[in-house]
Amino acid sequence: MVEEIWHGGDLAEARALFPQAPEPWIDLSTGINPIPYPLPALPLSLWQRLPGGEEEAALLAAARAAYRVPPDAEIVAAPGTQILIDLLPRLLGEGPVAVLGPTYAEHEAAFRREGLTVETVTRPQDAGSARILVLVNPNNPDGRVVAPAELAGWARRLAARDGWLIVDEAFCDFSPEASLIPSLPARTLVLRSFGKSYGLAGLRLGFAIGDPGLVARLRAALGPWAVAGPALRIGAEALADRPWLERAAQDRAADAARLDALLAPYGTILGGTSLFRLLGCAEAPGLFAHLGRHGIYVRRFQHRPGLLRFGLPAGEEPWRRLAQALACFAGAPAPAARQHAPDAGTHRPAPANLQIEP
């Protein structure tokens, strides 16, 4: 029996757990930008006809520029990266597979569903004879970053044994220096998610970038009209709007530092990105329940009860409610025990013994 994978964003579950909580709920259980890209006005025709080739080409051109895709690499758009994660194990053939952990569980689950041998490793050098190495960079939920130069070295090692490097850069928009795409090695595929940084997860838009042969096989597996016309138009406009992304990156980094300052009295900030922070807390189960009773939903981990992940509040009223709920938590320390929050812009590796699921 396959274990259920817990995800964030399920407010129906939150309401079931805490039926007396006040509305509206504040959902901090996801790593999605709480201030979305402003939606442009769309012509009705986009909803009335199948997506057009010219619109897809415009999206891919914008994505190539935004992600700094080399001319010899290919790119395909998909209705979210989850479908790409599910397709890859069917196309890459035999393993074994090494997943750099701790990270979220969808990559491992997809390979296991196809019957491949999967091992979770804490360092790339522990991948042994794996034919496929998968990692999330920056990582969810601890923000670990593996430098592009190191990744390129592992790509060369894998290519030498006819293997593959798969890098999920879902949280790389606000950390462009961490992206492997501009110097993309051979036999490498990079996944990029649109909805997280642009705050439009419901649009369902993602990309696979890399080896032309593998991208062509992904395109064939996705079939025609994979991405909806409105998503093509909105994605192309947003990806071309560099000033908006730069402002959003600055604002979310400031929000992450503000969140660190709120959370530091209740445990240790273990890392994260500018879209979420990971808290190690001896009173994590009690804090989760306390916040839930106040209508604030955060991310817990079924096998690591001492960890909580917090997304960013959207606006001053949610910030106020979070601060008030934290202030009246019975497990809060005295003010003298409060810690200085680390710089939210600094990515730190997770402790070697930290094991967490998505």
N, C-alpha and C positions, 0 to 999 in steps of 0.2 A: 504494500500500500504506500503510495507516494504521499509524503507529508505535505499538508497545506502550507503554501507560502504566504506569509503575512505581508500586506502592502499598506502604505499610508493612503489617506484620502477617503476612507470609507466612513462617512458620517452616519450612515445607517447603523453600523456597528457601534459607533460612539453613543448614539441615542439609545441603543439597546442596553449598553453597559450602564449608562447614566440617564435614566428616563426623567429624572427630576431636574436635570441641568437646565440653566437658563438658555434661551435662544436670543440672538443667533449664535450658533457655534463659531468658535474661532478655530480653524483647522490649521494646526502647526505640524501636522504629521507628514507633510510632503516637502520635497526640496524644489519647489516651483516658485519662481519669481512672483511675489504677491501683487506687484504693480505691472499689469500686462502692457504689451505693446498696443497702442491705440488702433483699433480696427478701422480700416478705411471703408468708405462707402463702396458697396459692391453692386454692379449691375445685376438685374434680375436674371439676365441670360446665363450667368455663371451657374445658377441653380437649375436651369431648364435644359441644359445640353451636356453632353459628355465632355470631359476635359479635353482641351485642344493641344496639339503638338507644339504650337508656338508658345503657349502658356507654360508648358512643361520646360521648354528650352529656356525661357526667360528665368524660371526658377533655378534651373541647374547652373545657368551663367552667374546668377547672383550668389549661389552657394559656392561656386568655384572661387569667386573673388573673395567672399567673406571668409572662407576656410583656407584660402591660399593654397589651392590644389595645384600640384605640378601639372604641366601640359601632358606628360606621358601617363598620368593616372586617370582612371575613369570614376564616374560618380553616378549613382542612381538614387532617386527619391522613392520613399516608401510611406505608407500610412502609419508612421510611428516606427521606432526602432525595435519594438517588441517582435514584430513579424520578421525582421531581419535576424534577430537572435534565434527565433524558432527555425528559420530556414537554413542558417549556416551549418548546423550539424548534419543536415541531409546532403549538403553539397561538398563538404570538406573530406568526406570519407572516414577512414579509420583513425583512431587515436594512437596512443593514449593522449589525454588532455590534462593540462595543468591550469588551474584557475588561481590567480594571485589573490589570496584572501587576507583578512576578512573583507568580504564585499557582499553585494546583494546576490540573491540565489538564482536569478532567472537564467544566467549563463550556464551554470552547472546543471540546473534542472533540464535545460534544453538538450544538452549533450547526453545526459543520462537517459532521457526519453528515447533517444536513438540507439541506445545500447552501448555507447562508448564508455570506456573506463575513464573516470575523472578523479583527479586528486587535487585537493586544496593545499597550496603552498604559501608560506609567508614571505618568501624571497624568490625572485626569478631564478637564481642559481640553484634552488632546490627542485627545479622542474625536471631534473634528471634527463631521461630519454624521451620525454613527452614530445609528440609531433606537433601539438597545437598548444600554444600558450595564450591565455585570455586574461586581460586585466582591465580594470576601470581606472581612468586617469584624467583628472583627479578622482580619487576613490570615494565611493559612498559606503559607509557613513563617516569615515574618519579623515577624509581629505588628503590621504597619502598621495604624493606625486613621485613618479619615477621619471627622471630626466630623459628628454628625447634622445640624447646621445647614448644613454644606457640601453634604451629600447632598441635603437638601431643596431647595437651590438647583438642583442638577443635575436633580432630579426635575421641577421646574417647567420647566426648559429642554427636557427631553425631552418632557414632556406637550404643550408648545407645538407640537411637530412630530409629534404623534400617536405618540410613542415610549414606552419603558418603562425604568424603573430596576429592576434585579434585585439584591438585596443578600442575600448568603449570610452569616447570622450564626451559623454552626455553633459558633463559639467565644466567643459573647457572654454566656453564662450567668454567667461570672465577671467580666464587664466590662459590667454592665447600663447604665452611663452611655453606652456607645457605641451602644446600640440605637436604631434609627430607628423602631421600632414605636410608641412612645407618641405620636409626632407624625407619624404615617404620612401622607405626601403622596399626592396622586392619582396614578394610573397607576404604582404602585409595588408590588412583591411582595417580601416578605422570607421567606427560608427559615430554619427553625430545626431543629437536630439535637438529639435527646434523648440519644442514647447516649454522646456524648463526655464531657460534663460529669458525667453520672450513672454513667459507667463500665459501661454496659450496651449496648455497640454491637451485640451479637448479638440484642438485642430487636428491632432494625430499626423505629425509630419516628422520624418527622420531621413537620414542619408547614410549610404555606405560608400566609402571612398577608398580606392586602392587598386589592386591588381586588375588589369582590364579583363582577363579571362574570367576571374571569379565574379566581378561586377556584372559581366554579361550574363552569367548563369543566374545571378540573383534577379536581374531584370526579367529574364525569361520566366523564372519561377513566380515572380510577382504578377505577370500578365499585364494586359493593356488596362489603361485608366486606373492605375493603382492608387493615385492620389487625386482627391476631389478637386474640382475646379476652383472653388473658393480658397482651399488651402494653397493651391499653386499661386494664386494672385497675392494672397496675404503674405505667404512665405517670401515671394520674390521682393515685395516692397519692404518688408521688415529686414531682410538680410542685406539689402542695399543701404539701409539707414544706419550708417556707422555712428553718427553722432548720438543717436538714441541709445545704442548699445554701450557706448563709452560712458554716457551719463548714468545709465542703469548700473553699470559695473561699479562706479564710484559710490552711488547711493546705497547699493546692497552691501558693499564693504563696510560702509558706515553703520548700516543696520546690524550687520553681523557683530561688529565691535560693541554696539549698544546691547545686543542680546548677550554677549559674553559677560558684560558687566552685570546684567540682571541675574545670570545663572551662576556666576562664580561662587556666591556664598553657599550654594547647595551641593557642591561637589567639585570635580576636576573637569575642566574643558579639555577633552581628548583630541579635539581637532574639528575638521569639517571644511566646508567651503563658504563662500559668501552667501550661499543660499540656505545653509543649514549648519547647525552646530551639534556636536556630540558631547553629552554630559555623562560622566561617570559619577554615580551617586549612591551612597549606601542606603539611602531612603527612597530609591527610585520607584518601587511599587507604590509606596504611600504617596509620593509626589504625583505619580501618574493618576492615581485615584482622586487625589485632592484637586488637581487641575480639571479632571473630567467632571467632577461635581460642580465646578465653576464654568462649565461649558467651553473648556479649552482642551483640544485633543492633540496629544503629542505622540511620537512614534516610540513604541516599546518593542522589545525583542524577546521572542518566546523562549530562547535558550540562554539569554543573558539578562537576567532581571535587574542587574545593577547599571544598565545603560538606558538612556533616553536620548532621542534625537529631536531637536526643535527646529522647525522652519521659522520663517520671518513673519511677524504680524503685518497686516495690510492697513496702515493708517494709525493715527494717534489713539483712537478709541480702543482698538485691540491691544495696542501697547499698554494703555492704562489698565485695562482689565487683567492683562498678564502680570503686570507689576503688582497690582493689588492682590491677586490670587497668590502670588509667590510670597508676598509680605505676610500673609496670614497662615502660611503653611506651618503646622505644628512642629515639623522637623527642622525648621530654619535655625541656623546657629545664631549666637549673639553677634551684634555688629562687629565686635573686636576680632572675630574669627574669620571675617570675610577676606577672600583672596583677591589679588589683583588679576584682572582678566588679561589673558595673553592677547597679542595682536591678532585680530581676526584675519589679517592678510597673510599670515605665516602658515604655510602648510607643514605639519609635523607628521612623521610616520607614527602609526599606531604602535602601542606596546606589542612586543613579539607574541605575548600570550593572549592577546585580545582576539577572541573568536566571536563573530557576530553574523547573523543571517540578515536578509535584506531589511 
